[in-house]
Structures are given as C-alpha cells and as structure tokens.
Amino acid sequence: MTEPEPPSSISDFSRYRAACAEAATDPVLFRSFRRNPDISGIIEPYIAADGPERPLALSIDELIGKLAIEPDFVQHYPVCKRNDEIGDPPLTHVDGLGDASIYTLRYIKIAYDMRRLFGSLDGLHIVEIGGGYGGQCAILSRLFKLASYTIIDLPEVLQLQRAYLQALEIGSVEFLTKDDVAAERRWDLAISNYAYSELSEELRAFYLDRVLARSDRGFMLWNYMILAFARSGHDYRAALMDELAVLAGIMERIPNLRFVDELRLASDVEYRNHVAVWGHTA
C-alpha cells in the first residue's frame, strides 16, 4: 500500500484546499468565504476568548498607531478598504475609520514597511510565495504601480485568489503552482507572509533556489520552528538546531539577508515572529 505524501506546508490539507476551490466556484460560498473556518483558520485565524471572537495575536491599537505615522494613510485607506467588500470578513469598529478588518490593516502596515525598506515599489516585478486569498496583492496593487505580480500557491488556493482579485478588478497578476515556476525567472522583490517558514524542508530548498535567490529584494514574515518543532517530536533544542541549519543554508545563497526586529508588532514577539529582508536601503 502506497503511503500518502506528507503535507508540503502547514496549510496543505484537504479541507482547506477543498474549501478554497468551493468558494472560488460557488457564488454563495464566495460571498462569505472569509468567515469559513476552514479558510480563515489558515489565512486569517480567529480564536474564541471568553465570549466574542477576537483576532489571534493582533492589536488594533498598535496597528493604528503604526499606520497613523504614514503621511498618506488616511488618503489611501478608502481604496484599500475595498478589500473588505469581498468575502464578508469580521470587522472591528475603529475610531476615525469606521468598521475595519484587522487583517486588512495589517496588510496595509506590511505595504508601508516595504516602502520604508525599499522605497517606492512602482515598476517592480513582485512574486509572493503563498498568497492567502490575495489580500496582500490587492493592497500593494492599490498603493503602487506594479509592473507585475506573481503568486505561487496550491492550485485550489490559486482559484480563490483569482476569483477574489478579479472581483476587485486587480489586473497584471500571474497565478502559478510550484511546478510552473521556470528556472530562469527573476523578480525584483520576493514576498512571503508566514508562508516560506511554514513549508516542508524540500519545498523551502526548492523556493530558495527558484525564487528567493533569484529575487533582488526580499521581505519575509518568518514564524520560527513550527514544522521543525513537530518533526523533532516537540524537542525544542532539536527544533532550534534544525532551524539554524535552514537559516545557514539560506544565508549562503543570500548573504545580505537580515532580520529586522523593529518592524514587528509587539504581539509578534510571543510567537517569535521576525521580518527577514534583503536588498533593502533603509
């Protein structure tokens, strides 16, 4: 009997993939897909806490504080808020902004973090490893005049991203599975929001060779040791050694990679999340 292939990442499981495909093709399910726990549990996780649901490890006050220092945030927020017209996401009331999705605000913060590191993203060819439902792509496409945007993901998730971005009239997006990534491709900027660090060892090596090392700039939100901790039988020391070996391999290929702690939210510290960047000027 043939053993099933192990999951390629934390998000590679049948319920998530099936839910994405169903939401992409069923208009009724699409209208509320951001409330479907089989999808939101991976992309926009929520947990119960003594009654009402609250966002996992996200601080609305801190997000607003970070965004308030951006001189054009108020000007651009109305068009960015269009993200929340699709999928019926849970909203939180924010003084001065009205009802807002905390995750959309976080996507906006990430966009401004990139601008601070790299300057304007106008004219860049961007690739994102694991694009969620397309929220980060939509925000960046609204804030900058991008040359192109490529998302690499599982086939069913690409279906949902395509439906979402088409509903928002976001163009110039290419949707690829890993098998579609040509060895000779190059990009100006590679992005990963908690995706690359959650991949299997085999896939991390693949994306390092095909995408990260072939991108002049990079921005990766990195959550440590999730897969390594499980693989090691929950042995913290073994997991740490595993992750250090992975990082050493990456830095051999990308020697100017740095971890930028000051871009994190305070709540990220609890989960040992960092921002890995290269090719930055700030």
Contacts in CASP RR format, 6 or more apart in sequence:
PFRMAT RR
TARGET T0000
AUTHOR 0000-0000-0000
METHOD contacts of the structure
MODEL  1
MTEPEPPSSISDFSRYRAACAEAATDPVLFRSFRRNPDISGIIEPYIAAD
GPERPLALSIDELIGKLAIEPDFVQHYPVCKRNDEIGDPPLTHVDGLGDA
SIYTLRYIKIAYDMRRLFGSLDGLHIVEIGGGYGGQCAILSRLFKLASYT
IIDLPEVLQLQRAYLQALEIGSVEFLTKDDVAAERRWDLAISNYAYSELS
EELRAFYLDRVLARSDRGFMLWNYMILAFARSGHDYRAALMDELAVLAGI
MERIPNLRFVDELRLASDVEYRNHVAVWGHTA
6 200 0 8 1.000
7 13 0 8 1.000
7 200 0 8 1.000
8 154 0 8 1.000
8 199 0 8 1.000
8 200 0 8 1.000
8 202 0 8 1.000
8 203 0 8 1.000
9 195 0 8 1.000
9 198 0 8 1.000
9 199 0 8 1.000
9 200 0 8 1.000
9 203 0 8 1.000
9 227 0 8 1.000
10 42 0 8 1.000
10 198 0 8 1.000
10 226 0 8 1.000
10 227 0 8 1.000
11 42 0 8 1.000
11 154 0 8 1.000
11 157 0 8 1.000
11 195 0 8 1.000
11 198 0 8 1.000
12 154 0 8 1.000
15 38 0 8 1.000
16 38 0 8 1.000
16 39 0 8 1.000
16 42 0 8 1.000
16 157 0 8 1.000
17 154 0 8 1.000
17 155 0 8 1.000
17 156 0 8 1.000
17 157 0 8 1.000
18 38 0 8 1.000
18 156 0 8 1.000
19 33 0 8 1.000
19 36 0 8 1.000
19 38 0 8 1.000
19 39 0 8 1.000
20 33 0 8 1.000
20 39 0 8 1.000
20 133 0 8 1.000
20 154 0 8 1.000
20 156 0 8 1.000
20 157 0 8 1.000
20 159 0 8 1.000
20 160 0 8 1.000
21 156 0 8 1.000
21 159 0 8 1.000
21 160 0 8 1.000
22 29 0 8 1.000
23 29 0 8 1.000
23 30 0 8 1.000
23 33 0 8 1.000
23 36 0 8 1.000
23 39 0 8 1.000
23 160 0 8 1.000
23 163 0 8 1.000
24 30 0 8 1.000
24 156 0 8 1.000
24 159 0 8 1.000
24 160 0 8 1.000
24 162 0 8 1.000
24 163 0 8 1.000
25 159 0 8 1.000
25 163 0 8 1.000
29 36 0 8 1.000
30 86 0 8 1.000
30 87 0 8 1.000
30 163 0 8 1.000
30 167 0 8 1.000
31 87 0 8 1.000
31 88 0 8 1.000
32 87 0 8 1.000
32 88 0 8 1.000
33 39 0 8 1.000
33 87 0 8 1.000
33 88 0 8 1.000
33 133 0 8 1.000
33 160 0 8 1.000
34 40 0 8 1.000
34 43 0 8 1.000
34 44 0 8 1.000
34 86 0 8 1.000
34 87 0 8 1.000
34 88 0 8 1.000
34 89 0 8 1.000
34 90 0 8 1.000
34 133 0 8 1.000
35 87 0 8 1.000
35 88 0 8 1.000
35 89 0 8 1.000
35 90 0 8 1.000
39 133 0 8 1.000
39 160 0 8 1.000
40 46 0 8 1.000
42 132 0 8 1.000
43 132 0 8 1.000
43 133 0 8 1.000
44 55 0 8 1.000
44 89 0 8 1.000
44 101 0 8 1.000
44 103 0 8 1.000
45 55 0 8 1.000
45 56 0 8 1.000
46 53 0 8 1.000
46 54 0 8 1.000
46 55 0 8 1.000
46 56 0 8 1.000
46 90 0 8 1.000
47 53 0 8 1.000
47 54 0 8 1.000
47 56 0 8 1.000
53 90 0 8 1.000
55 92 0 8 1.000
55 102 0 8 1.000
55 103 0 8 1.000
57 267 0 8 1.000
57 268 0 8 1.000
57 270 0 8 1.000
57 271 0 8 1.000
58 102 0 8 1.000
58 103 0 8 1.000
58 106 0 8 1.000
58 265 0 8 1.000
58 267 0 8 1.000
59 265 0 8 1.000
59 266 0 8 1.000
59 267 0 8 1.000
60 92 0 8 1.000
60 94 0 8 1.000
60 102 0 8 1.000
60 105 0 8 1.000
62 265 0 8 1.000
62 266 0 8 1.000
62 267 0 8 1.000
63 102 0 8 1.000
63 105 0 8 1.000
63 106 0 8 1.000
63 109 0 8 1.000
63 265 0 8 1.000
64 94 0 8 1.000
64 97 0 8 1.000
64 105 0 8 1.000
66 109 0 8 1.000
66 112 0 8 1.000
66 265 0 8 1.000
67 73 0 8 1.000
67 105 0 8 1.000
67 108 0 8 1.000
67 109 0 8 1.000
67 112 0 8 1.000
70 112 0 8 1.000
73 108 0 8 1.000
73 112 0 8 1.000
76 108 0 8 1.000
76 142 0 8 1.000
76 143 0 8 1.000
77 97 0 8 1.000
77 108 0 8 1.000
79 142 0 8 1.000
80 104 0 8 1.000
80 107 0 8 1.000
80 108 0 8 1.000
80 139 0 8 1.000
80 142 0 8 1.000
80 143 0 8 1.000
81 97 0 8 1.000
81 100 0 8 1.000
81 104 0 8 1.000
82 138 0 8 1.000
82 142 0 8 1.000
82 168 0 8 1.000
83 101 0 8 1.000
83 104 0 8 1.000
83 107 0 8 1.000
83 135 0 8 1.000
83 138 0 8 1.000
83 139 0 8 1.000
83 168 0 8 1.000
84 91 0 8 1.000
84 100 0 8 1.000
84 101 0 8 1.000
84 104 0 8 1.000
85 168 0 8 1.000
86 164 0 8 1.000
86 167 0 8 1.000
86 168 0 8 1.000
87 164 0 8 1.000
89 101 0 8 1.000
89 103 0 8 1.000
89 104 0 8 1.000
90 101 0 8 1.000
91 99 0 8 1.000
91 100 0 8 1.000
91 101 0 8 1.000
92 99 0 8 1.000
92 100 0 8 1.000
92 101 0 8 1.000
92 102 0 8 1.000
93 99 0 8 1.000
93 100 0 8 1.000
94 100 0 8 1.000
94 105 0 8 1.000
104 135 0 8 1.000
104 139 0 8 1.000
107 135 0 8 1.000
107 136 0 8 1.000
107 138 0 8 1.000
107 139 0 8 1.000
108 139 0 8 1.000
108 143 0 8 1.000
110 136 0 8 1.000
110 139 0 8 1.000
110 193 0 8 1.000
110 219 0 8 1.000
110 221 0 8 1.000
111 136 0 8 1.000
111 139 0 8 1.000
111 140 0 8 1.000
111 143 0 8 1.000
111 144 0 8 1.000
113 219 0 8 1.000
113 263 0 8 1.000
113 275 0 8 1.000
114 121 0 8 1.000
114 140 0 8 1.000
114 189 0 8 1.000
114 191 0 8 1.000
114 219 0 8 1.000
115 121 0 8 1.000
115 143 0 8 1.000
116 282 0 8 1.000
117 219 0 8 1.000
117 260 0 8 1.000
117 277 0 8 1.000
117 280 0 8 1.000
117 281 0 8 1.000
117 282 0 8 1.000
118 189 0 8 1.000
118 217 0 8 1.000
118 219 0 8 1.000
118 279 0 8 1.000
118 280 0 8 1.000
118 281 0 8 1.000
118 282 0 8 1.000
119 281 0 8 1.000
119 282 0 8 1.000
120 144 0 8 1.000
121 140 0 8 1.000
121 143 0 8 1.000
121 144 0 8 1.000
121 146 0 8 1.000
121 189 0 8 1.000
122 144 0 8 1.000
122 145 0 8 1.000
122 146 0 8 1.000
123 144 0 8 1.000
123 145 0 8 1.000
123 146 0 8 1.000
123 147 0 8 1.000
123 188 0 8 1.000
124 144 0 8 1.000
124 146 0 8 1.000
124 147 0 8 1.000
124 188 0 8 1.000
124 189 0 8 1.000
125 146 0 8 1.000
125 147 0 8 1.000
125 148 0 8 1.000
125 150 0 8 1.000
125 186 0 8 1.000
125 187 0 8 1.000
125 188 0 8 1.000
125 189 0 8 1.000
126 140 0 8 1.000
126 146 0 8 1.000
126 148 0 8 1.000
126 149 0 8 1.000
126 150 0 8 1.000
126 187 0 8 1.000
126 188 0 8 1.000
126 189 0 8 1.000
126 190 0 8 1.000
126 191 0 8 1.000
127 149 0 8 1.000
127 150 0 8 1.000
127 151 0 8 1.000
127 152 0 8 1.000
127 187 0 8 1.000
127 189 0 8 1.000
127 190 0 8 1.000
127 191 0 8 1.000
127 211 0 8 1.000
127 215 0 8 1.000
128 136 0 8 1.000
128 137 0 8 1.000
128 149 0 8 1.000
128 150 0 8 1.000
128 151 0 8 1.000
128 152 0 8 1.000
128 190 0 8 1.000
128 191 0 8 1.000
128 192 0 8 1.000
128 193 0 8 1.000
128 195 0 8 1.000
129 152 0 8 1.000
129 153 0 8 1.000
129 190 0 8 1.000
129 191 0 8 1.000
129 192 0 8 1.000
129 195 0 8 1.000
129 196 0 8 1.000
129 207 0 8 1.000
129 211 0 8 1.000
130 151 0 8 1.000
130 152 0 8 1.000
130 153 0 8 1.000
130 157 0 8 1.000
130 192 0 8 1.000
130 193 0 8 1.000
130 195 0 8 1.000
131 137 0 8 1.000
131 151 0 8 1.000
131 153 0 8 1.000
131 157 0 8 1.000
131 161 0 8 1.000
131 193 0 8 1.000
131 195 0 8 1.000
132 153 0 8 1.000
132 157 0 8 1.000
132 160 0 8 1.000
132 161 0 8 1.000
132 193 0 8 1.000
132 195 0 8 1.000
133 157 0 8 1.000
133 160 0 8 1.000
133 161 0 8 1.000
133 164 0 8 1.000
134 151 0 8 1.000
134 161 0 8 1.000
134 164 0 8 1.000
134 165 0 8 1.000
135 164 0 8 1.000
136 191 0 8 1.000
136 193 0 8 1.000
137 149 0 8 1.000
137 151 0 8 1.000
137 161 0 8 1.000
137 165 0 8 1.000
137 170 0 8 1.000
137 173 0 8 1.000
138 164 0 8 1.000
138 165 0 8 1.000
138 168 0 8 1.000
138 170 0 8 1.000
140 146 0 8 1.000
140 149 0 8 1.000
141 149 0 8 1.000
141 170 0 8 1.000
141 171 0 8 1.000
141 172 0 8 1.000
141 173 0 8 1.000
142 170 0 8 1.000
146 172 0 8 1.000
147 172 0 8 1.000
147 188 0 8 1.000
148 172 0 8 1.000
148 173 0 8 1.000
148 174 0 8 1.000
149 172 0 8 1.000
149 173 0 8 1.000
149 174 0 8 1.000
150 173 0 8 1.000
150 174 0 8 1.000
150 175 0 8 1.000
150 176 0 8 1.000
150 187 0 8 1.000
151 158 0 8 1.000
151 161 0 8 1.000
151 173 0 8 1.000
151 174 0 8 1.000
151 175 0 8 1.000
151 176 0 8 1.000
152 176 0 8 1.000
152 177 0 8 1.000
152 178 0 8 1.000
152 180 0 8 1.000
152 181 0 8 1.000
152 207 0 8 1.000
152 211 0 8 1.000
153 161 0 8 1.000
153 175 0 8 1.000
153 177 0 8 1.000
154 177 0 8 1.000
155 177 0 8 1.000
158 175 0 8 1.000
158 176 0 8 1.000
158 177 0 8 1.000
161 173 0 8 1.000
161 175 0 8 1.000
162 173 0 8 1.000
162 175 0 8 1.000
165 171 0 8 1.000
165 173 0 8 1.000
178 203 0 8 1.000
178 206 0 8 1.000
178 207 0 8 1.000
178 210 0 8 1.000
181 210 0 8 1.000
181 211 0 8 1.000
183 210 0 8 1.000
185 210 0 8 1.000
185 211 0 8 1.000
185 214 0 8 1.000
186 214 0 8 1.000
186 215 0 8 1.000
186 216 0 8 1.000
187 211 0 8 1.000
187 214 0 8 1.000
187 215 0 8 1.000
187 216 0 8 1.000
188 215 0 8 1.000
188 216 0 8 1.000
188 217 0 8 1.000
189 215 0 8 1.000
189 216 0 8 1.000
189 217 0 8 1.000
189 218 0 8 1.000
189 219 0 8 1.000
190 211 0 8 1.000
190 212 0 8 1.000
190 215 0 8 1.000
190 217 0 8 1.000
190 218 0 8 1.000
190 219 0 8 1.000
190 220 0 8 1.000
191 218 0 8 1.000
191 219 0 8 1.000
191 220 0 8 1.000
192 219 0 8 1.000
192 220 0 8 1.000
192 221 0 8 1.000
192 222 0 8 1.000
193 221 0 8 1.000
194 221 0 8 1.000
194 222 0 8 1.000
194 223 0 8 1.000
194 273 0 8 1.000
196 204 0 8 1.000
196 207 0 8 1.000
196 212 0 8 1.000
196 220 0 8 1.000
196 222 0 8 1.000
197 220 0 8 1.000
197 221 0 8 1.000
197 222 0 8 1.000
197 223 0 8 1.000
197 224 0 8 1.000
197 226 0 8 1.000
198 223 0 8 1.000
198 226 0 8 1.000
198 227 0 8 1.000
199 207 0 8 1.000
199 227 0 8 1.000
200 227 0 8 1.000
201 227 0 8 1.000
201 246 0 8 1.000
204 246 0 8 1.000
208 249 0 8 1.000
208 250 0 8 1.000
208 253 0 8 1.000
209 253 0 8 1.000
212 218 0 8 1.000
212 250 0 8 1.000
212 253 0 8 1.000
212 254 0 8 1.000
213 253 0 8 1.000
213 254 0 8 1.000
216 279 0 8 1.000
217 277 0 8 1.000
217 278 0 8 1.000
217 279 0 8 1.000
217 280 0 8 1.000
218 276 0 8 1.000
218 277 0 8 1.000
218 278 0 8 1.000
218 279 0 8 1.000
218 280 0 8 1.000
219 275 0 8 1.000
219 276 0 8 1.000
219 277 0 8 1.000
220 275 0 8 1.000
220 276 0 8 1.000
220 277 0 8 1.000
221 273 0 8 1.000
221 274 0 8 1.000
221 275 0 8 1.000
222 259 0 8 1.000
222 273 0 8 1.000
222 274 0 8 1.000
222 275 0 8 1.000
222 276 0 8 1.000
223 271 0 8 1.000
223 272 0 8 1.000
223 273 0 8 1.000
224 243 0 8 1.000
224 272 0 8 1.000
224 273 0 8 1.000
224 274 0 8 1.000
225 239 0 8 1.000
225 240 0 8 1.000
225 242 0 8 1.000
225 243 0 8 1.000
225 272 0 8 1.000
228 238 0 8 1.000
228 239 0 8 1.000
228 240 0 8 1.000
228 242 0 8 1.000
228 243 0 8 1.000
228 246 0 8 1.000
229 235 0 8 1.000
229 236 0 8 1.000
229 239 0 8 1.000
231 239 0 8 1.000
231 242 0 8 1.000
232 238 0 8 1.000
232 239 0 8 1.000
232 242 0 8 1.000
250 257 0 8 1.000
251 257 0 8 1.000
254 278 0 8 1.000
256 278 0 8 1.000
256 279 0 8 1.000
257 276 0 8 1.000
257 277 0 8 1.000
257 278 0 8 1.000
258 276 0 8 1.000
258 277 0 8 1.000
258 278 0 8 1.000
258 280 0 8 1.000
259 274 0 8 1.000
259 275 0 8 1.000
259 276 0 8 1.000
259 277 0 8 1.000
260 274 0 8 1.000
260 275 0 8 1.000
260 276 0 8 1.000
260 277 0 8 1.000
260 280 0 8 1.000
261 274 0 8 1.000
261 275 0 8 1.000
263 275 0 8 1.000
264 273 0 8 1.000
264 274 0 8 1.000
264 275 0 8 1.000
268 274 0 8 1.000
END
